[in-house]
Amino acid sequence: MSPRTEADFRRAYDELISLWTTAPESRDIETPSARTRVQVWGREDAPPLVLLHGFKVTSGMWAANALELGKSFRVYAADTPGDHGFSVPHRPLLRVEDLLGWLDELLTALGLSRTNLGGMSYGGWLSAQYAARAPERVSKLVLLAPGATFVRFNTAFVMRGIPFLIWPRRDWVHAYLRWAAVPEKEAGGLYDRVMSGIADVMWTGLHHFGWYPGQWPGVVKEEVLRRIQAPTLLLVGQQERIYDAEPMMARARTLIPNLTCEAIPDASHDLPIRQPERVAAHLRSFLEA
């Protein structure tokens, strides 16, 4: 780490936050495990929704979703400590149990004895495990293209990720995220700005934070997933690139009894950015039912 790489990362982080469709309030929440950066927005009297981000992309990834989600929920989006972002672990959080302990402390510090919980990719993987281990604290669970969790990543996803993790060049990182998105076509507007902003956060973060020492996502044990009691919404892009969407949903249906799942057209692993209105509509319908 160096002052220069920190300045580069901070600039990329702030530029991504500046793209939000409604400005959040940034808070730093102290718990025994970490000082956690949390973006907070939405009506104070609205039902709570806690969101966990994808791997190495920070809470800034919710830029395209902020306005619509804030209309219906009091939203808390955290930077996961140990990953890229401005959360600072007070002790090593290297195992999934450590991260689940941190999340439990964070919910308590936010005054949320029970809440709706959701996550994208890595955040979905972590949210599923928390819902299984602390069912009394999760009202409803939202999984957006969860990383692994139900099925393994495919070989193409893994092989394409190795070069930019070892030799993080800006153009490689941008190309990797675009590969994981829907087939290339000019979407323009906010989509392109957010995708580029996320890629720059990942790229500058790789230079500043270095190799991630913690728990990488994988397929969650069946006995763990079967303990999920909360009504669960699973959304995945029909053109998902990191695994085959249909077998993933089929396996999820066998393991989670109270499950609603749908494949969203014209979306891949860029689901919440490519289809923010559809994602928000599904969340409202599910969480307000």
KEZALO-789133 format. One line per field, with one value per residue (C-alpha): residue number from 1; residue in three letters; y, z, x. Coordinates in pm, whole numbers, plus 50000, padded with zeros to 5 digits. Each point is the difference from the previous one (the first is absolute). Example, Ala and Ser with C-alpha at 12.3 -4.5 7.8 and 13.67 -1.06 7.14 Angstrom:
<banus>
sekol [1, 2]
drenkol [ALA, SER]
c2 [49550, 50344]
c3 [50780, 49934]
c1 [51230, 50137]
</banus>
This chain:
<banus>
sekol [1, 2, 3, 4, 5, 6, 7, 8, 9, 10, 11, 12, 13, 14, 15, 16, 17, 18, 19, 20, 21, 22, 23, 24, 25, 26, 27, 28, 29, 30, 31, 32, 33, 34, 35, 36, 37, 38, 39, 40, 41, 42, 43, 44, 45, 46, 47, 48, 49, 50, 51, 52, 53, 54, 55, 56, 57, 58, 59, 60, 61, 62, 63, 64, 65, 66, 67, 68, 69, 70, 71, 72, 73, 74, 75, 76, 77, 78, 79, 80, 81, 82, 83, 84, 85, 86, 87, 88, 89, 90, 91, 92, 93, 94, 95, 96, 97, 98, 99, 100, 101, 102, 103, 104, 105, 106, 107, 108, 109, 110, 111, 112, 113, 114, 115, 116, 117, 118, 119, 120, 121, 122, 123, 124, 125, 126, 127, 128, 129, 130, 131, 132, 133, 134, 135, 136, 137, 138, 139, 140, 141, 142, 143, 144, 145, 146, 147, 148, 149, 150, 151, 152, 153, 154, 155, 156, 157, 158, 159, 160, 161, 162, 163, 164, 165, 166, 167, 168, 169, 170, 171, 172, 173, 174, 175, 176, 177, 178, 179, 180, 181, 182, 183, 184, 185, 186, 187, 188, 189, 190, 191, 192, 193, 194, 195, 196, 197, 198, 199, 200, 201, 202, 203, 204, 205, 206, 207, 208, 209, 210, 211, 212, 213, 214, 215, 216, 217, 218, 219, 220, 221, 222, 223, 224, 225, 226, 227, 228, 229, 230, 231, 232, 233, 234, 235, 236, 237, 238, 239, 240, 241, 242, 243, 244, 245, 246, 247, 248, 249, 250, 251, 252, 253, 254, 255, 256, 257, 258, 259, 260, 261, 262, 263, 264, 265, 266, 267, 268, 269, 270, 271, 272, 273, 274, 275, 276, 277, 278, 279, 280, 281, 282, 283, 284, 285, 286, 287, 288, 289]
drenkol [MET, SER, PRO, ARG, THR, GLU, ALA, ASP, PHE, ARG, ARG, ALA, TYR, ASP, GLU, LEU, ILE, SER, LEU, TRP, THR, THR, ALA, PRO, GLU, SER, ARG, ASP, ILE, GLU, THR, PRO, SER, ALA, ARG, THR, ARG, VAL, GLN, VAL, TRP, GLY, ARG, GLU, ASP, ALA, PRO, PRO, LEU, VAL, LEU, LEU, HIS, GLY, PHE, LYS, VAL, THR, SER, GLY, MET, TRP, ALA, ALA, ASN, ALA, LEU, GLU, LEU, GLY, LYS, SER, PHE, ARG, VAL, TYR, ALA, ALA, ASP, THR, PRO, GLY, ASP, HIS, GLY, PHE, SER, VAL, PRO, HIS, ARG, PRO, LEU, LEU, ARG, VAL, GLU, ASP, LEU, LEU, GLY, TRP, LEU, ASP, GLU, LEU, LEU, THR, ALA, LEU, GLY, LEU, SER, ARG, THR, ASN, LEU, GLY, GLY, MET, SER, TYR, GLY, GLY, TRP, LEU, SER, ALA, GLN, TYR, ALA, ALA, ARG, ALA, PRO, GLU, ARG, VAL, SER, LYS, LEU, VAL, LEU, LEU, ALA, PRO, GLY, ALA, THR, PHE, VAL, ARG, PHE, ASN, THR, ALA, PHE, VAL, MET, ARG, GLY, ILE, PRO, PHE, LEU, ILE, TRP, PRO, ARG, ARG, ASP, TRP, VAL, HIS, ALA, TYR, LEU, ARG, TRP, ALA, ALA, VAL, PRO, GLU, LYS, GLU, ALA, GLY, GLY, LEU, TYR, ASP, ARG, VAL, MET, SER, GLY, ILE, ALA, ASP, VAL, MET, TRP, THR, GLY, LEU, HIS, HIS, PHE, GLY, TRP, TYR, PRO, GLY, GLN, TRP, PRO, GLY, VAL, VAL, LYS, GLU, GLU, VAL, LEU, ARG, ARG, ILE, GLN, ALA, PRO, THR, LEU, LEU, LEU, VAL, GLY, GLN, GLN, GLU, ARG, ILE, TYR, ASP, ALA, GLU, PRO, MET, MET, ALA, ARG, ALA, ARG, THR, LEU, ILE, PRO, ASN, LEU, THR, CYS, GLU, ALA, ILE, PRO, ASP, ALA, SER, HIS, ASP, LEU, PRO, ILE, ARG, GLN, PRO, GLU, ARG, VAL, ALA, ALA, HIS, LEU, ARG, SER, PHE, LEU, GLU, ALA]
c2 [50000, 50353, 50355, 50007, 49678, 50108, 50331, 49817, 49764, 50280, 50196, 49700, 49923, 50359, 50020, 49684, 50137, 50320, 49794, 49890, 50079, 50136, 50108, 49778, 50102, 49836, 49878, 49820, 49749, 49866, 49640, 49763, 49846, 50308, 50361, 49957, 50253, 49992, 50193, 50087, 50138, 49983, 50101, 49949, 49844, 49756, 49626, 49931, 49834, 49912, 49945, 49829, 50066, 49782, 49903, 50301, 50251, 50169, 50137, 50244, 49727, 50094, 50330, 49911, 49858, 50269, 50219, 49725, 49802, 50315, 50064, 49688, 49909, 50136, 49857, 49922, 49900, 49902, 49967, 49648, 50023, 49830, 50062, 50322, 50301, 50224, 49744, 49921, 49663, 50016, 49635, 49757, 49895, 49704, 49738, 50016, 49971, 50320, 50186, 49872, 50120, 50342, 50018, 49903, 50279, 50250, 49928, 50047, 50328, 50122, 49916, 49726, 49704, 49859, 50120, 49923, 49895, 49982, 49970, 49990, 49729, 49967, 50192, 49752, 49710, 50166, 50098, 49642, 49868, 50264, 49925, 49630, 50064, 50286, 49937, 50205, 50315, 49974, 50086, 49941, 49913, 50131, 49828, 50179, 49773, 49850, 49903, 49620, 49917, 49740, 49896, 50041, 50282, 49892, 49957, 50306, 50230, 49864, 50001, 50352, 50126, 49872, 50243, 50320, 49889, 49933, 50281, 50259, 50219, 50246, 49878, 49636, 50080, 50195, 49720, 49737, 50180, 50058, 49629, 49913, 50240, 49946, 49967, 50323, 50273, 50368, 50045, 50353, 50240, 49903, 49634, 50067, 50259, 49764, 49702, 50208, 50141, 49651, 49882, 50295, 49928, 49639, 50095, 50267, 49775, 49713, 50233, 50147, 49703, 49715, 49634, 49911, 49771, 49910, 49747, 49954, 49903, 49641, 49761, 50010, 49668, 49862, 49971, 50371, 50113, 49783, 50201, 50316, 50073, 50350, 50046, 50035, 50182, 49878, 50208, 49914, 50129, 49766, 50051, 49945, 49930, 49870, 49688, 49861, 50175, 49716, 49726, 50255, 50087, 49636, 49909, 50299, 49883, 49662, 50155, 50307, 49924, 50355, 50117, 50235, 50008, 50151, 50043, 50360, 50046, 50218, 49969, 49803, 50058, 50369, 49934, 50289, 50249, 49883, 49957, 50233, 50069, 49630, 49911, 50274, 49893, 49638, 50106, 50223, 49732, 49735, 50200, 50186, 49690]
c3 [50000, 49928, 50019, 49618, 49966, 50285, 49824, 49674, 50175, 50193, 49678, 49823, 50302, 50026, 49625, 50016, 50294, 49801, 49738, 50247, 49890, 50351, 50232, 50305, 50345, 50069, 50356, 50181, 50249, 50278, 50121, 50168, 49663, 49779, 49923, 49716, 49729, 49936, 49738, 50139, 49810, 49971, 50237, 50366, 50067, 49707, 50044, 50029, 49726, 50053, 49681, 49957, 49689, 49750, 50024, 49985, 49880, 50333, 50104, 49710, 49768, 50092, 49809, 49744, 50262, 50267, 49895, 49945, 50311, 50213, 49912, 50187, 50249, 50252, 49839, 50162, 49757, 50167, 49879, 50104, 50225, 49857, 49646, 49800, 50167, 50304, 50265, 50229, 50182, 50363, 49977, 49714, 49842, 49806, 50040, 49908, 50372, 50060, 49734, 50136, 50346, 49857, 49825, 50320, 50188, 49724, 50002, 50377, 49974, 49738, 50236, 49772, 50213, 49690, 49640, 49632, 49873, 49646, 49805, 49652, 49894, 50292, 50213, 49907, 50103, 50335, 50051, 49941, 50264, 50252, 49942, 50063, 50323, 50146, 49878, 50283, 49860, 49632, 49901, 49628, 49792, 49654, 49790, 49682, 49779, 50309, 49957, 50000, 50296, 49811, 49714, 49917, 49791, 49643, 49866, 49772, 50291, 50212, 49723, 49886, 50357, 50069, 49779, 50130, 50363, 49950, 49750, 50055, 49690, 49957, 49655, 50118, 50295, 49779, 49740, 50269, 50137, 49648, 49922, 50303, 49879, 49718, 49648, 49899, 49872, 50074, 50289, 50061, 50276, 50365, 49928, 49833, 50260, 50289, 49836, 49934, 50354, 50152, 49785, 50113, 50366, 49947, 49812, 50245, 50290, 49867, 50000, 50342, 50203, 49827, 50022, 50190, 50293, 50112, 49917, 49627, 49899, 49923, 49994, 50339, 50172, 49953, 50373, 50036, 49715, 50126, 50324, 49821, 50136, 49861, 49685, 49730, 49667, 49750, 49686, 49730, 49648, 49723, 49835, 50316, 49915, 50329, 50005, 49818, 50140, 49958, 50192, 50271, 50047, 49983, 50282, 50206, 49972, 50149, 50300, 50105, 50066, 49994, 49679, 49722, 49709, 49655, 49714, 49876, 49622, 49848, 50302, 50110, 50309, 49946, 50107, 50248, 49771, 49670, 50136, 50303, 49952, 49969, 50300, 50210, 49892, 50096, 50336, 50077, 49903, 50204, 50310, 50032, 49963]
c1 [50000, 50114, 49857, 49983, 49803, 49771, 49933, 49925, 49758, 49829, 49952, 49845, 49780, 49873, 49937, 49788, 49799, 49945, 49811, 49734, 49646, 49940, 50279, 50061, 50118, 50337, 50044, 50282, 49858, 50224, 49965, 50248, 50092, 50032, 49933, 49752, 49921, 49626, 49804, 49655, 49701, 49622, 49720, 50084, 49658, 50024, 50071, 50375, 50202, 50367, 50203, 50338, 50207, 50182, 50366, 50238, 49738, 49899, 49663, 50030, 49870, 49638, 50025, 49732, 49760, 50008, 49708, 49744, 50095, 49998, 49637, 49889, 50275, 50246, 50310, 50335, 50278, 50326, 50359, 50098, 50309, 50307, 49880, 50040, 49842, 50026, 49908, 50294, 50016, 50113, 50109, 50053, 49669, 50131, 49727, 49634, 49919, 50199, 49803, 49669, 50102, 50083, 49661, 49820, 50179, 49924, 49627, 49996, 50190, 49749, 49714, 49867, 49895, 49829, 50033, 49968, 50342, 50131, 50320, 50146, 50249, 50246, 49752, 49727, 50223, 50065, 49634, 49883, 50237, 49896, 49630, 50070, 50190, 49793, 49642, 49854, 50162, 49898, 49643, 50048, 50305, 50093, 50268, 50111, 50211, 50168, 50364, 50032, 49764, 49794, 50232, 50368, 50138, 50065, 50353, 49985, 49920, 50285, 50259, 49915, 50032, 50351, 50198, 49851, 50033, 50371, 50081, 49724, 49998, 49716, 49900, 49997, 49774, 49759, 49998, 49936, 49694, 49868, 50045, 49787, 49730, 49749, 50144, 50169, 49774, 49985, 49764, 50125, 49903, 50007, 50071, 50333, 50103, 49922, 50171, 50312, 49987, 49979, 50291, 50214, 49916, 50106, 50317, 50121, 49900, 50211, 50302, 49927, 49876, 50184, 49904, 49683, 50094, 49649, 49730, 49935, 49644, 49917, 49708, 49826, 49935, 49651, 49939, 50074, 49775, 49713, 50003, 49887, 49651, 49941, 49794, 50266, 50010, 50259, 50061, 50253, 50063, 49888, 50341, 50203, 50365, 50145, 49779, 49697, 49692, 49749, 50189, 50081, 49633, 49897, 50236, 49891, 49638, 50093, 50177, 49798, 49632, 49857, 50167, 49895, 50243, 50010, 50245, 50001, 50038, 50272, 50228, 50304, 50217, 49928, 49639, 49937, 50176, 49853, 49646, 49967, 49629, 49911, 50214, 49838, 49651, 50067, 50143, 49702, 49747, 50180, 50096, 49670, 49781]
</banus>
